[in-house]
């Protein structure tokens, strides 16, 4: 028996203005089988968390690529 999917999550590559996202939301809403679509407001706490993760990952990558300069 094949598994059943009840929902999909779409993550945008960059934050988008609400009025610009409206066309995308409407297009997804018109697809067959879509019951509802909602946008999620970007908050500053998400930006801070994302920035910290990027910095942490870049430091770790730098340490792997340049072990002689890692402290």
PDB file of N, CA, C and O in Angstrom:
ATOM      1  N   UNK A   1       0.842  -1.177   0.000  1.00  0.00           N
ATOM      2  CA  UNK A   1       0.000   0.000   0.000  1.00  0.00           C
ATOM      3  C   UNK A   1       0.892   1.247   0.000  1.00  0.00           C
ATOM      4  O   UNK A   1       1.896   1.297   0.710  1.00  0.00           O
ATOM      5  N   UNK A   2       0.530   2.220  -0.776  1.00  0.00           N
ATOM      6  CA  UNK A   2       1.285   3.459  -0.881  1.00  0.00           C
ATOM      7  C   UNK A   2       0.898   4.419   0.237  1.00  0.00           C
ATOM      8  O   UNK A   2      -0.277   4.541   0.583  1.00  0.00           O
ATOM      9  N   UNK A   3       1.905   5.107   0.804  1.00  0.00           N
ATOM     10  CA  UNK A   3       1.632   6.125   1.829  1.00  0.00           C
ATOM     11  C   UNK A   3       0.796   7.251   1.244  1.00  0.00           C
ATOM     12  O   UNK A   3       0.854   7.525   0.045  1.00  0.00           O
ATOM     13  N   UNK A   4       0.024   7.896   2.097  1.00  0.00           N
ATOM     14  CA  UNK A   4      -0.818   9.025   1.697  1.00  0.00           C
ATOM     15  C   UNK A   4      -0.216  10.314   2.244  1.00  0.00           C
ATOM     16  O   UNK A   4       0.194  10.369   3.403  1.00  0.00           O
ATOM     17  N   UNK A   5      -0.162  11.342   1.414  1.00  0.00           N
ATOM     18  CA  UNK A   5       0.351  12.656   1.802  1.00  0.00           C
ATOM     19  C   UNK A   5      -0.840  13.540   2.150  1.00  0.00           C
ATOM     20  O   UNK A   5      -1.781  13.644   1.363  1.00  0.00           O
ATOM     21  N   UNK A   6      -0.813  14.180   3.320  1.00  0.00           N
ATOM     22  CA  UNK A   6      -1.931  15.050   3.708  1.00  0.00           C
ATOM     23  C   UNK A   6      -1.600  16.530   3.580  1.00  0.00           C
ATOM     24  O   UNK A   6      -2.509  17.360   3.567  1.00  0.00           O
ATOM     25  N   UNK A   7      -0.308  16.885   3.485  1.00  0.00           N
ATOM     26  CA  UNK A   7       0.032  18.298   3.333  1.00  0.00           C
ATOM     27  C   UNK A   7       1.437  18.431   2.756  1.00  0.00           C
ATOM     28  O   UNK A   7       2.252  17.512   2.838  1.00  0.00           O
ATOM     29  N   UNK A   8       1.696  19.586   2.177  1.00  0.00           N
ATOM     30  CA  UNK A   8       3.008  19.929   1.646  1.00  0.00           C
ATOM     31  C   UNK A   8       3.456  21.233   2.291  1.00  0.00           C
ATOM     32  O   UNK A   8       2.634  22.098   2.593  1.00  0.00           O
ATOM     33  N   UNK A   9       4.747  21.368   2.499  1.00  0.00           N
ATOM     34  CA  UNK A   9       5.305  22.609   3.015  1.00  0.00           C
ATOM     35  C   UNK A   9       6.221  23.187   1.952  1.00  0.00           C
ATOM     36  O   UNK A   9       7.092  22.491   1.430  1.00  0.00           O
ATOM     37  N   UNK A  10       6.028  24.448   1.632  1.00  0.00           N
ATOM     38  CA  UNK A  10       6.860  25.138   0.645  1.00  0.00           C
ATOM     39  C   UNK A  10       7.663  26.193   1.383  1.00  0.00           C
ATOM     40  O   UNK A  10       7.101  27.010   2.112  1.00  0.00           O
ATOM     41  N   UNK A  11       8.980  26.178   1.197  1.00  0.00           N
ATOM     42  CA  UNK A  11       9.850  27.172   1.821  1.00  0.00           C
ATOM     43  C   UNK A  11      10.420  28.048   0.715  1.00  0.00           C
ATOM     44  O   UNK A  11      11.013  27.540  -0.236  1.00  0.00           O
ATOM     45  N   UNK A  12      10.246  29.345   0.833  1.00  0.00           N
ATOM     46  CA  UNK A  12      10.762  30.286  -0.159  1.00  0.00           C
ATOM     47  C   UNK A  12      12.256  30.486   0.051  1.00  0.00           C
ATOM     48  O   UNK A  12      12.735  30.431   1.184  1.00  0.00           O
ATOM     49  N   UNK A  13      12.992  30.716  -1.025  1.00  0.00           N
ATOM     50  CA  UNK A  13      14.431  30.908  -0.891  1.00  0.00           C
ATOM     51  C   UNK A  13      14.779  32.258  -0.268  1.00  0.00           C
ATOM     52  O   UNK A  13      15.865  32.415   0.290  1.00  0.00           O
ATOM     53  N   UNK A  14      13.883  33.223  -0.353  1.00  0.00           N
ATOM     54  CA  UNK A  14      14.060  34.531   0.288  1.00  0.00           C
ATOM     55  C   UNK A  14      12.709  35.012   0.791  1.00  0.00           C
ATOM     56  O   UNK A  14      11.664  34.584   0.300  1.00  0.00           O
ATOM     57  N   UNK A  15      12.736  35.912   1.783  1.00  0.00           N
ATOM     58  CA  UNK A  15      11.490  36.521   2.237  1.00  0.00           C
ATOM     59  C   UNK A  15      10.894  37.327   1.092  1.00  0.00           C
ATOM     60  O   UNK A  15      11.616  37.900   0.277  1.00  0.00           O
ATOM     61  N   UNK A  16       9.583  37.364   1.042  1.00  0.00           N
ATOM     62  CA  UNK A  16       8.870  38.019  -0.043  1.00  0.00           C
ATOM     63  C   UNK A  16       7.820  38.940   0.561  1.00  0.00           C
ATOM     64  O   UNK A  16       7.205  38.613   1.576  1.00  0.00           O
ATOM     65  N   UNK A  17       7.621  40.088  -0.066  1.00  0.00           N
ATOM     66  CA  UNK A  17       6.573  40.994   0.402  1.00  0.00           C
ATOM     67  C   UNK A  17       5.221  40.307   0.273  1.00  0.00           C
ATOM     68  O   UNK A  17       4.995  39.523  -0.649  1.00  0.00           O
ATOM     69  N   UNK A  18       4.331  40.609   1.203  1.00  0.00           N
ATOM     70  CA  UNK A  18       3.013  39.958   1.225  1.00  0.00           C
ATOM     71  C   UNK A  18       2.246  40.205  -0.067  1.00  0.00           C
ATOM     72  O   UNK A  18       1.608  39.291  -0.591  1.00  0.00           O
ATOM     73  N   UNK A  19       2.300  41.427  -0.587  1.00  0.00           N
ATOM     74  CA  UNK A  19       1.560  41.711  -1.818  1.00  0.00           C
ATOM     75  C   UNK A  19       2.177  41.007  -3.024  1.00  0.00           C
ATOM     76  O   UNK A  19       1.460  40.661  -3.962  1.00  0.00           O
ATOM     77  N   UNK A  20       3.495  40.790  -3.019  1.00  0.00           N
ATOM     78  CA  UNK A  20       4.137  40.032  -4.097  1.00  0.00           C
ATOM     79  C   UNK A  20       3.812  38.542  -3.988  1.00  0.00           C
ATOM     80  O   UNK A  20       3.676  37.861  -5.004  1.00  0.00           O
ATOM     81  N   UNK A  21       3.689  38.042  -2.775  1.00  0.00           N
ATOM     82  CA  UNK A  21       3.411  36.620  -2.555  1.00  0.00           C
ATOM     83  C   UNK A  21       1.969  36.263  -2.887  1.00  0.00           C
ATOM     84  O   UNK A  21       1.657  35.090  -3.092  1.00  0.00           O
ATOM     85  N   UNK A  22       1.105  37.236  -2.941  1.00  0.00           N
ATOM     86  CA  UNK A  22      -0.314  36.967  -3.177  1.00  0.00           C
ATOM     87  C   UNK A  22      -0.549  36.225  -4.493  1.00  0.00           C
ATOM     88  O   UNK A  22      -1.399  35.336  -4.553  1.00  0.00           O
ATOM     89  N   UNK A  23       0.190  36.576  -5.546  1.00  0.00           N
ATOM     90  CA  UNK A  23       0.034  35.880  -6.828  1.00  0.00           C
ATOM     91  C   UNK A  23       0.437  34.414  -6.708  1.00  0.00           C
ATOM     92  O   UNK A  23      -0.236  33.536  -7.247  1.00  0.00           O
ATOM     93  N   UNK A  24       1.530  34.152  -6.006  1.00  0.00           N
ATOM     94  CA  UNK A  24       1.986  32.779  -5.806  1.00  0.00           C
ATOM     95  C   UNK A  24       0.973  31.988  -4.979  1.00  0.00           C
ATOM     96  O   UNK A  24       0.656  30.843  -5.300  1.00  0.00           O
ATOM     97  N   UNK A  25       0.474  32.606  -3.922  1.00  0.00           N
ATOM     98  CA  UNK A  25      -0.529  31.959  -3.067  1.00  0.00           C
ATOM     99  C   UNK A  25      -1.781  31.634  -3.874  1.00  0.00           C
ATOM    100  O   UNK A  25      -2.333  30.540  -3.756  1.00  0.00           O
ATOM    101  N   UNK A  26      -2.228  32.580  -4.691  1.00  0.00           N
ATOM    102  CA  UNK A  26      -3.420  32.348  -5.517  1.00  0.00           C
ATOM    103  C   UNK A  26      -3.190  31.240  -6.538  1.00  0.00           C
ATOM    104  O   UNK A  26      -4.093  30.446  -6.801  1.00  0.00           O
ATOM    105  N   UNK A  27      -1.992  31.177  -7.116  1.00  0.00           N
ATOM    106  CA  UNK A  27      -1.686  30.123  -8.091  1.00  0.00           C
ATOM    107  C   UNK A  27      -1.713  28.747  -7.428  1.00  0.00           C
ATOM    108  O   UNK A  27      -2.257  27.797  -7.990  1.00  0.00           O
ATOM    109  N   UNK A  28      -1.136  28.641  -6.252  1.00  0.00           N
ATOM    110  CA  UNK A  28      -1.150  27.362  -5.528  1.00  0.00           C
ATOM    111  C   UNK A  28      -2.577  26.994  -5.148  1.00  0.00           C
ATOM    112  O   UNK A  28      -2.968  25.830  -5.234  1.00  0.00           O
ATOM    113  N   UNK A  29      -3.345  27.978  -4.732  1.00  0.00           N
ATOM    114  CA  UNK A  29      -4.737  27.746  -4.332  1.00  0.00           C
ATOM    115  C   UNK A  29      -5.566  27.181  -5.493  1.00  0.00           C
ATOM    116  O   UNK A  29      -6.498  26.411  -5.262  1.00  0.00           O
ATOM    117  N   UNK A  30      -5.238  27.552  -6.733  1.00  0.00           N
ATOM    118  CA  UNK A  30      -5.996  27.096  -7.901  1.00  0.00           C
ATOM    119  C   UNK A  30      -5.631  25.682  -8.334  1.00  0.00           C
ATOM    120  O   UNK A  30      -6.318  25.103  -9.176  1.00  0.00           O
ATOM    121  N   UNK A  31      -4.567  25.117  -7.777  1.00  0.00           N
ATOM    122  CA  UNK A  31      -4.164  23.761  -8.155  1.00  0.00           C
ATOM    123  C   UNK A  31      -5.176  22.750  -7.638  1.00  0.00           C
ATOM    124  O   UNK A  31      -5.758  22.928  -6.568  1.00  0.00           O
ATOM    125  N   UNK A  32      -5.375  21.705  -8.397  1.00  0.00           N
ATOM    126  CA  UNK A  32      -6.312  20.653  -8.018  1.00  0.00           C
ATOM    127  C   UNK A  32      -5.860  19.986  -6.721  1.00  0.00           C
ATOM    128  O   UNK A  32      -4.682  19.668  -6.557  1.00  0.00           O
ATOM    129  N   UNK A  33      -6.793  19.779  -5.811  1.00  0.00           N
ATOM    130  CA  UNK A  33      -6.505  19.076  -4.566  1.00  0.00           C
ATOM    131  C   UNK A  33      -6.039  19.968  -3.428  1.00  0.00           C
ATOM    132  O   UNK A  33      -5.779  19.473  -2.331  1.00  0.00           O
ATOM    133  N   UNK A  34      -5.925  21.282  -3.663  1.00  0.00           N
ATOM    134  CA  UNK A  34      -5.481  22.196  -2.605  1.00  0.00           C
ATOM    135  C   UNK A  34      -6.700  22.704  -1.850  1.00  0.00           C
ATOM    136  O   UNK A  34      -7.596  23.306  -2.442  1.00  0.00           O
ATOM    137  N   UNK A  35      -6.737  22.463  -0.545  1.00  0.00           N
ATOM    138  CA  UNK A  35      -7.855  22.915   0.282  1.00  0.00           C
ATOM    139  C   UNK A  35      -7.642  24.336   0.785  1.00  0.00           C
ATOM    140  O   UNK A  35      -8.593  25.114   0.862  1.00  0.00           O
ATOM    141  N   UNK A  36      -6.398  24.684   1.128  1.00  0.00           N
ATOM    142  CA  UNK A  36      -6.128  26.014   1.668  1.00  0.00           C
ATOM    143  C   UNK A  36      -4.646  26.328   1.543  1.00  0.00           C
ATOM    144  O   UNK A  36      -3.808  25.426   1.524  1.00  0.00           O
ATOM    145  N   UNK A  37      -4.334  27.600   1.458  1.00  0.00           N
ATOM    146  CA  UNK A  37      -2.954  28.087   1.410  1.00  0.00           C
ATOM    147  C   UNK A  37      -2.878  29.293   2.322  1.00  0.00           C
ATOM    148  O   UNK A  37      -3.765  30.147   2.305  1.00  0.00           O
ATOM    149  N   UNK A  38      -1.829  29.370   3.115  1.00  0.00           N
ATOM    150  CA  UNK A  38      -1.649  30.520   4.001  1.00  0.00           C
ATOM    151  C   UNK A  38      -0.181  30.914   4.022  1.00  0.00           C
ATOM    152  O   UNK A  38       0.700  30.056   3.977  1.00  0.00           O
ATOM    153  N   UNK A  39       0.076  32.198   4.088  1.00  0.00           N
ATOM    154  CA  UNK A  39       1.441  32.697   4.205  1.00  0.00           C
ATOM    155  C   UNK A  39       1.820  32.833   5.670  1.00  0.00           C
ATOM    156  O   UNK A  39       0.960  33.044   6.526  1.00  0.00           O
ATOM    157  N   UNK A  40       3.099  32.712   5.952  1.00  0.00           N
ATOM    158  CA  UNK A  40       3.612  32.893   7.311  1.00  0.00           C
ATOM    159  C   UNK A  40       4.463  34.156   7.346  1.00  0.00           C
ATOM    160  O   UNK A  40       5.370  34.324   6.531  1.00  0.00           O
ATOM    161  N   UNK A  41       4.171  35.030   8.280  1.00  0.00           N
ATOM    162  CA  UNK A  41       4.874  36.300   8.400  1.00  0.00           C
ATOM    163  C   UNK A  41       6.295  36.067   8.913  1.00  0.00           C
ATOM    164  O   UNK A  41       6.501  35.355   9.895  1.00  0.00           O
ATOM    165  N   UNK A  42       7.276  36.677   8.236  1.00  0.00           N
ATOM    166  CA  UNK A  42       8.671  36.592   8.679  1.00  0.00           C
ATOM    167  C   UNK A  42       8.849  37.502   9.891  1.00  0.00           C
ATOM    168  O   UNK A  42       8.431  38.660   9.874  1.00  0.00           O
ATOM    169  N   UNK A  43       9.461  36.979  10.927  1.00  0.00           N
ATOM    170  CA  UNK A  43       9.688  37.740  12.156  1.00  0.00           C
ATOM    171  C   UNK A  43      11.184  37.927  12.375  1.00  0.00           C
ATOM    172  O   UNK A  43      11.997  37.154  11.868  1.00  0.00           O
ATOM    173  N   UNK A  44      11.534  38.946  13.123  1.00  0.00           N
ATOM    174  CA  UNK A  44      12.952  39.228  13.347  1.00  0.00           C
ATOM    175  C   UNK A  44      13.653  38.089  14.080  1.00  0.00           C
ATOM    176  O   UNK A  44      14.847  37.874  13.875  1.00  0.00           O
ATOM    177  N   UNK A  45      12.941  37.363  14.924  1.00  0.00           N
ATOM    178  CA  UNK A  45      13.569  36.255  15.650  1.00  0.00           C
ATOM    179  C   UNK A  45      14.003  35.148  14.689  1.00  0.00           C
ATOM    180  O   UNK A  45      15.015  34.488  14.924  1.00  0.00           O
ATOM    181  N   UNK A  46      13.246  34.943  13.611  1.00  0.00           N
ATOM    182  CA  UNK A  46      13.642  33.967  12.596  1.00  0.00           C
ATOM    183  C   UNK A  46      14.916  34.424  11.898  1.00  0.00           C
ATOM    184  O   UNK A  46      15.812  33.621  11.632  1.00  0.00           O
ATOM    185  N   UNK A  47      14.991  35.727  11.600  1.00  0.00           N
ATOM    186  CA  UNK A  47      16.170  36.276  10.932  1.00  0.00           C
ATOM    187  C   UNK A  47      17.405  36.121  11.814  1.00  0.00           C
ATOM    188  O   UNK A  47      18.474  35.745  11.333  1.00  0.00           O
ATOM    189  N   UNK A  48      17.257  36.413  13.105  1.00  0.00           N
ATOM    190  CA  UNK A  48      18.381  36.280  14.037  1.00  0.00           C
ATOM    191  C   UNK A  48      18.838  34.827  14.109  1.00  0.00           C
ATOM    192  O   UNK A  48      20.036  34.555  14.044  1.00  0.00           O
ATOM    193  N   UNK A  49      17.914  33.907  14.241  1.00  0.00           N
ATOM    194  CA  UNK A  49      18.264  32.486  14.322  1.00  0.00           C
ATOM    195  C   UNK A  49      18.946  32.022  13.041  1.00  0.00           C
ATOM    196  O   UNK A  49      19.934  31.289  13.097  1.00  0.00           O
ATOM    197  N   UNK A  50      18.436  32.434  11.903  1.00  0.00           N
ATOM    198  CA  UNK A  50      19.027  32.049  10.622  1.00  0.00           C
ATOM    199  C   UNK A  50      20.438  32.614  10.483  1.00  0.00           C
ATOM    200  O   UNK A  50      21.337  31.924  10.003  1.00  0.00           O
ATOM    201  N   UNK A  51      20.633  33.846  10.893  1.00  0.00           N
ATOM    202  CA  UNK A  51      21.949  34.471  10.816  1.00  0.00           C
ATOM    203  C   UNK A  51      22.950  33.749  11.698  1.00  0.00           C
ATOM    204  O   UNK A  51      24.093  33.538  11.293  1.00  0.00           O
ATOM    205  N   UNK A  52      22.539  33.371  12.891  1.00  0.00           N
ATOM    206  CA  UNK A  52      23.434  32.647  13.796  1.00  0.00           C
ATOM    207  C   UNK A  52      23.821  31.286  13.223  1.00  0.00           C
ATOM    208  O   UNK A  52      24.981  30.883  13.308  1.00  0.00           O
ATOM    209  N   UNK A  53      22.869  30.589  12.651  1.00  0.00           N
ATOM    210  CA  UNK A  53      23.158  29.276  12.063  1.00  0.00           C
ATOM    211  C   UNK A  53      24.111  29.426  10.884  1.00  0.00           C
ATOM    212  O   UNK A  53      25.052  28.645  10.746  1.00  0.00           O
ATOM    213  N   UNK A  54      23.878  30.416  10.036  1.00  0.00           N
ATOM    214  CA  UNK A  54      24.781  30.637   8.898  1.00  0.00           C
ATOM    215  C   UNK A  54      26.194  30.944   9.366  1.00  0.00           C
ATOM    216  O   UNK A  54      27.161  30.434   8.800  1.00  0.00           O
ATOM    217  N   UNK A  55      26.318  31.772  10.394  1.00  0.00           N
ATOM    218  CA  UNK A  55      27.647  32.120  10.914  1.00  0.00           C
ATOM    219  C   UNK A  55      28.328  30.887  11.486  1.00  0.00           C
ATOM    220  O   UNK A  55      29.508  30.653  11.228  1.00  0.00           O
ATOM    221  N   UNK A  56      27.599  30.104  12.255  1.00  0.00           N
ATOM    222  CA  UNK A  56      28.154  28.894  12.848  1.00  0.00           C
ATOM    223  C   UNK A  56      28.620  27.923  11.765  1.00  0.00           C
ATOM    224  O   UNK A  56      29.715  27.368  11.852  1.00  0.00           O
ATOM    225  N   UNK A  57      27.792  27.723  10.754  1.00  0.00           N
ATOM    226  CA  UNK A  57      28.160  26.817   9.667  1.00  0.00           C
ATOM    227  C   UNK A  57      29.352  27.337   8.871  1.00  0.00           C
ATOM    228  O   UNK A  57      30.222  26.558   8.484  1.00  0.00           O
ATOM    229  N   UNK A  58      29.399  28.636   8.626  1.00  0.00           N
ATOM    230  CA  UNK A  58      30.526  29.184   7.870  1.00  0.00           C
ATOM    231  C   UNK A  58      31.824  29.062   8.653  1.00  0.00           C
ATOM    232  O   UNK A  58      32.875  28.808   8.064  1.00  0.00           O
ATOM    233  N   UNK A  59      31.774  29.237   9.977  1.00  0.00           N
ATOM    234  CA  UNK A  59      32.970  29.062  10.800  1.00  0.00           C
ATOM    235  C   UNK A  59      33.439  27.611  10.769  1.00  0.00           C
ATOM    236  O   UNK A  59      34.639  27.351  10.676  1.00  0.00           O
ATOM    237  N   UNK A  60      32.518  26.677  10.844  1.00  0.00           N
ATOM    238  CA  UNK A  60      32.883  25.258  10.797  1.00  0.00           C
ATOM    239  C   UNK A  60      33.442  24.874   9.433  1.00  0.00           C
ATOM    240  O   UNK A  60      34.408  24.116   9.347  1.00  0.00           O
ATOM    241  N   UNK A  61      32.846  25.388   8.379  1.00  0.00           N
ATOM    242  CA  UNK A  61      33.346  25.110   7.038  1.00  0.00           C
ATOM    243  C   UNK A  61      34.739  25.703   6.853  1.00  0.00           C
ATOM    244  O   UNK A  61      35.613  25.057   6.275  1.00  0.00           O
ATOM    245  N   UNK A  62      34.954  26.921   7.337  1.00  0.00           N
ATOM    246  CA  UNK A  62      36.264  27.562   7.253  1.00  0.00           C
ATOM    247  C   UNK A  62      37.312  26.722   7.986  1.00  0.00           C
ATOM    248  O   UNK A  62      38.426  26.547   7.492  1.00  0.00           O
ATOM    249  N   UNK A  63      36.961  26.210   9.151  1.00  0.00           N
ATOM    250  CA  UNK A  63      37.895  25.394   9.932  1.00  0.00           C
ATOM    251  C   UNK A  63      38.259  24.109   9.191  1.00  0.00           C
ATOM    252  O   UNK A  63      39.393  23.640   9.291  1.00  0.00           O
ATOM    253  N   UNK A  64      37.320  23.542   8.456  1.00  0.00           N
ATOM    254  CA  UNK A  64      37.601  22.323   7.690  1.00  0.00           C
ATOM    255  C   UNK A  64      38.480  22.638   6.482  1.00  0.00           C
ATOM    256  O   UNK A  64      39.415  21.898   6.179  1.00  0.00           O
ATOM    257  N   UNK A  65      38.178  23.734   5.796  1.00  0.00           N
ATOM    258  CA  UNK A  65      38.923  24.090   4.589  1.00  0.00           C
ATOM    259  C   UNK A  65      40.287  24.697   4.884  1.00  0.00           C
ATOM    260  O   UNK A  65      41.202  24.586   4.068  1.00  0.00           O
ATOM    261  N   UNK A  66      40.433  25.334   6.033  1.00  0.00           N
ATOM    262  CA  UNK A  66      41.683  26.006   6.400  1.00  0.00           C
ATOM    263  C   UNK A  66      42.079  25.622   7.822  1.00  0.00           C
ATOM    264  O   UNK A  66      42.040  26.467   8.716  1.00  0.00           O
ATOM    265  N   UNK A  67      42.457  24.368   8.049  1.00  0.00           N
ATOM    266  CA  UNK A  67      42.753  23.921   9.421  1.00  0.00           C
ATOM    267  C   UNK A  67      43.946  24.636  10.049  1.00  0.00           C
ATOM    268  O   UNK A  67      44.029  24.734  11.274  1.00  0.00           O
ATOM    269  N   UNK A  68      44.868  25.135   9.233  1.00  0.00           N
ATOM    270  CA  UNK A  68      46.040  25.816   9.781  1.00  0.00           C
ATOM    271  C   UNK A  68      45.699  27.164  10.411  1.00  0.00           C
ATOM    272  O   UNK A  68      46.442  27.649  11.265  1.00  0.00           O
ATOM    273  N   UNK A  69      44.587  27.774  10.002  1.00  0.00           N
ATOM    274  CA  UNK A  69      44.222  29.077  10.556  1.00  0.00           C
ATOM    275  C   UNK A  69      43.126  28.986  11.608  1.00  0.00           C
ATOM    276  O   UNK A  69      42.719  30.008  12.160  1.00  0.00           O
ATOM    277  N   UNK A  70      42.644  27.790  11.893  1.00  0.00           N
ATOM    278  CA  UNK A  70      41.585  27.621  12.900  1.00  0.00           C
ATOM    279  C   UNK A  70      42.169  27.807  14.289  1.00  0.00           C
ATOM    280  O   UNK A  70      43.283  27.372  14.579  1.00  0.00           O
ATOM    281  N   UNK A  71      41.392  28.461  15.141  1.00  0.00           N
ATOM    282  CA  UNK A  71      41.866  28.683  16.520  1.00  0.00           C
ATOM    283  C   UNK A  71      41.159  27.778  17.480  1.00  0.00           C
ATOM    284  O   UNK A  71      41.425  27.823  18.681  1.00  0.00           O
TER     285      UNK A  71
END
